[in-house]
Amino acid sequence: MSSFRTVELSDPVFECMGLRFLTIKTKHLRGRGDICLYVPEVEHSTSGLPIYILLHGVYGSAWVWALKGGVHQTAKRLIADGHIKPAIIAMPSDGLWGDGSAYFTHHKKSFDKWIVHDVPLAIRENVAVAGSTSPLCISGLSMGGYGALSLGSKFPDRFTAISGHSSITRLEEMSLFAEEPLEEYTTSAKFPNVIDTIKMNRQKLPSLRLDCGRSDPLIEGNRVLHQQLLDADIDHDYAEFDGGHEWKYWGEHIEKTLLFFDSCILNSSPANTQY
């Protein structure tokens, strides 16, 4: 029996490139939410594959990581070359509020619970190679980086690793992109700055990495967060590369996240490596 009132899963006859689409109705969104999935080809008896959740930025939706960033092709290549073990790439919508939900609860919708609770549960119930033992990792770009860093540190027991690309690090940076007034976000935000959530759960924090392009308007915020993490003696990996706030950058550097996630899972408890 499904945990959701309605579930629509794409027909394998019409799926291509390992991509499939899942739509569920959830009380957390007060409606439907979409998930684009890359499911690698593995033995039918396989279960408990890791689930790597990738969050999109403003203006985007469930399809952008695949159809603008080609992450499914990157994952397929890394798996085929033996650089990472097979993993499910989960690319949910953010809930489609305004230009972007920022992945926390506001306007009577729990965008955070949609990502942390509903997305993994929907995959485990509808994708045969997933299961209750599937370890979770979370990443994102821009607003999705904000979501990944915030949710990964807010719910540290749920995730093995966190990664952010070109991340918004302070909620006020949403004003650089979103049409909605900043107050629409900040009024409901308990922890608007990423560093506050990270510090709150620093003793249980999953493995953490972040990167940003040197020409990105969010570079200074990422540098500040990096220094804050150093000052707080919080272990993390930080890197800067050439590039701006653009898909060329994210399509190239998502490979580092996939390699990082694979390494973190392999180095985690034995129970998380049986797949």
C-alpha positions in Angstrom: 0.0 0.0 0.0 1.3 3.4 -0.9 2.0 6.1 1.6 0.6 8.7 -0.8 -2.9 9.2 -2.0 -1.9 9.2 -5.7 1.2 8.1 -7.5 2.0 8.3 -11.2 5.2 6.6 -12.5 6.4 6.8 -16.0 6.0 3.7 -18.2 9.3 1.9 -18.9 8.2 1.5 -22.5 8.6 5.2 -23.1 11.5 6.0 -20.7 14.9 6.7 -22.2 18.5 7.3 -21.1 17.7 5.8 -17.7 15.4 8.6 -16.8 11.9 8.1 -15.3 9.4 10.5 -13.8 7.4 10.2 -10.6 4.5 12.4 -9.4 3.0 12.0 -6.0 0.3 13.9 -4.0 1.6 14.9 -0.5 0.1 16.8 2.4 3.4 18.6 2.8 2.9 20.4 -0.5 -0.9 20.5 -0.2 -0.8 19.0 -3.7 1.5 17.2 -6.1 5.2 17.1 -6.4 7.5 15.9 -9.3 10.6 13.8 -9.1 12.9 13.1 -12.1 15.0 10.0 -11.5 18.1 8.4 -13.1 18.0 4.7 -12.3 21.1 2.8 -13.5 20.9 -0.6 -15.1 21.8 -3.2 -12.5 20.9 -6.8 -11.7 17.2 -7.3 -10.9 18.1 -8.7 -7.5 19.9 -5.5 -6.5 18.4 -3.5 -3.7 19.3 -0.7 -1.4 21.1 1.5 -4.0 22.2 4.9 -2.6 19.9 7.8 -3.4 21.7 11.1 -4.3 19.2 13.9 -4.1 20.0 16.9 -6.3 18.1 20.2 -5.6 17.6 22.8 -8.4 17.9 26.5 -8.2 15.4 29.3 -8.8 13.3 29.2 -11.9 13.9 25.5 -12.3 12.1 22.2 -11.7 12.6 18.5 -11.5 13.9 18.2 -15.1 16.7 20.8 -15.1 19.6 18.8 -13.6 19.1 16.1 -16.3 18.1 18.2 -19.3 20.3 21.3 -18.7 23.1 19.7 -16.7 23.2 16.2 -18.1 23.9 14.7 -14.7 22.4 11.3 -15.7 25.0 11.0 -18.5 27.8 12.0 -16.0 26.6 9.4 -13.5 26.3 6.7 -16.2 29.9 7.4 -17.4 31.3 7.3 -13.9 29.5 4.0 -13.2 30.6 2.4 -16.4 34.2 3.5 -15.8 34.2 2.0 -12.3 34.7 5.4 -10.6 31.5 5.2 -8.6 29.2 2.4 -7.7 25.6 2.5 -9.1 23.4 5.0 -7.4 19.9 6.5 -8.0 20.0 10.2 -8.9 16.8 11.9 -7.5 15.9 15.3 -8.8 12.8 16.7 -7.2 11.0 19.9 -7.8 11.2 22.4 -5.0 7.5 22.6 -4.7 7.1 25.2 -7.4 6.3 28.2 -5.1 7.1 31.6 -6.7 10.6 31.7 -8.3 11.8 29.3 -5.7 10.7 27.8 -2.4 14.1 27.9 -0.7 13.3 24.4 0.7 11.9 25.3 4.1 8.4 25.7 5.5 6.4 28.8 4.7 3.0 29.8 3.3 1.5 26.7 4.9 3.6 24.3 2.8 6.4 22.2 4.2 8.9 22.3 1.4 11.6 20.8 3.7 9.5 17.8 4.7 8.7 17.2 1.0 12.4 16.8 0.3 13.6 15.0 3.4 10.6 12.7 4.0 8.4 12.4 0.9 11.1 12.1 -1.8 13.1 9.2 -0.3 9.9 7.4 0.7 8.4 7.7 -2.7 11.6 6.3 -4.3 11.8 3.4 -1.8 8.2 2.5 -2.5 8.3 2.8 -6.3 11.8 1.9 -7.4 12.7 -1.7 -7.0 16.5 -1.2 -6.6 16.0 1.2 -3.8 15.0 0.1 -0.3 14.9 0.9 3.4 18.7 0.5 3.6 19.4 3.0 0.8 21.8 5.6 2.1 21.0 9.2 1.3 23.2 12.1 0.2 22.0 15.6 -0.7 23.4 18.3 -3.0 22.2 21.3 -5.0 23.0 24.4 -6.9 22.4 28.0 -5.9 19.1 28.0 -4.0 19.4 24.2 -4.1 22.8 24.5 -2.5 21.1 26.5 0.2 18.6 23.8 0.6 21.1 21.0 0.6 23.4 22.7 3.2 20.4 23.6 5.4 18.5 20.3 5.2 21.6 18.2 5.4 22.7 19.9 8.6 19.2 20.2 10.0 18.5 16.5 9.6 22.0 15.0 10.0 20.8 11.6 10.9 19.2 11.2 7.5 22.2 11.9 5.3 25.7 10.5 4.8 27.1 13.5 2.9 26.2 17.1 1.8 27.5 19.1 -1.1 26.7 22.6 -2.4 27.6 24.2 -5.7 27.4 28.0 -6.0 25.3 28.0 -2.9 23.2 30.7 -1.5 24.5 30.9 2.1 22.3 33.6 3.6 18.5 33.7 2.8 18.8 37.4 2.0 20.7 36.4 -1.2 17.4 35.1 -2.6 16.7 38.7 -3.4 19.4 38.5 -6.1 17.2 36.1 -8.1 13.6 35.9 -6.9 10.8 38.3 -7.9 9.0 37.7 -4.6 9.8 40.3 -1.8 12.4 39.0 0.6 10.0 39.3 3.5 8.0 36.5 1.9 10.9 34.2 2.9 12.5 35.8 6.0 9.2 36.1 7.9 9.0 32.4 8.4 12.7 31.5 8.5 14.0 30.3 11.9 17.6 29.9 10.7 18.1 32.1 7.6 21.9 31.6 7.5 23.4 28.3 6.6 26.1 28.6 9.3 23.5 28.7 12.1 22.0 25.4 11.1 25.4 23.8 10.7 26.6 25.0 14.1 23.4 23.8 15.7 24.2 20.1 14.8 27.9 20.3 14.4 28.5 17.2 16.5 26.5 15.0 14.1 27.2 16.8 10.8 27.5 14.6 7.7 30.6 14.9 5.5 30.5 18.3 3.8 31.9 19.9 0.7 31.2 23.1 -1.2 32.5 24.9 -4.3 31.8 28.1 -6.2 33.0 29.8 -9.4 35.3 32.8 -9.0 33.1 34.9 -11.3 29.9 33.9 -9.4 28.0 36.7 -7.7 27.7 34.3 -4.7 31.5 33.8 -4.3 31.9 36.2 -1.4 29.1 34.5 0.6 30.8 31.2 0.0 34.1 32.5 1.1 32.5 33.9 4.2 30.9 30.5 5.0 34.2 28.7 4.4 35.9 31.0 6.9 33.1 30.6 9.4 33.5 26.8 9.1 37.2 27.2 9.7 36.7 29.5 12.7 34.3 27.0 14.2 36.7 24.1 13.5 34.1 22.3 11.4 35.7 19.8 8.9 34.8 20.4 5.3 36.2 20.6 1.8 36.0 23.9 0.0 37.2 24.7 -3.6 37.0 27.6 -6.1 37.1 27.1 -9.8 36.9 29.3 -12.9 33.3 30.0 -14.0 30.2 31.8 -13.1 26.6 31.1 -12.1 25.8 29.0 -15.0 25.0 25.5 -16.2 28.4 25.1 -17.9 29.9 25.3 -14.4 27.4 23.0 -12.6 27.4 20.4 -15.4 31.2 20.1 -15.1 31.5 20.1 -11.3 28.6 17.8 -10.3 31.1 15.0 -11.1 33.0 16.0 -8.0 29.9 15.7 -5.9 29.1 12.2 -7.2 32.7 11.0 -6.5 32.5 12.6 -3.0 29.2 10.9 -2.2 30.5 7.5 -3.4 33.6 7.9 -1.3 31.6 8.9 1.8 29.3 5.9 1.5 32.2 3.5 1.0 33.8 4.9 4.2 30.6 4.8 6.2 29.3 1.9 8.3 29.3 -1.6 6.7 25.5 -1.6 6.7 25.5 1.2 4.2 27.8 -0.5 1.7 25.8 -3.7 1.0 24.6 -2.9 -2.5 
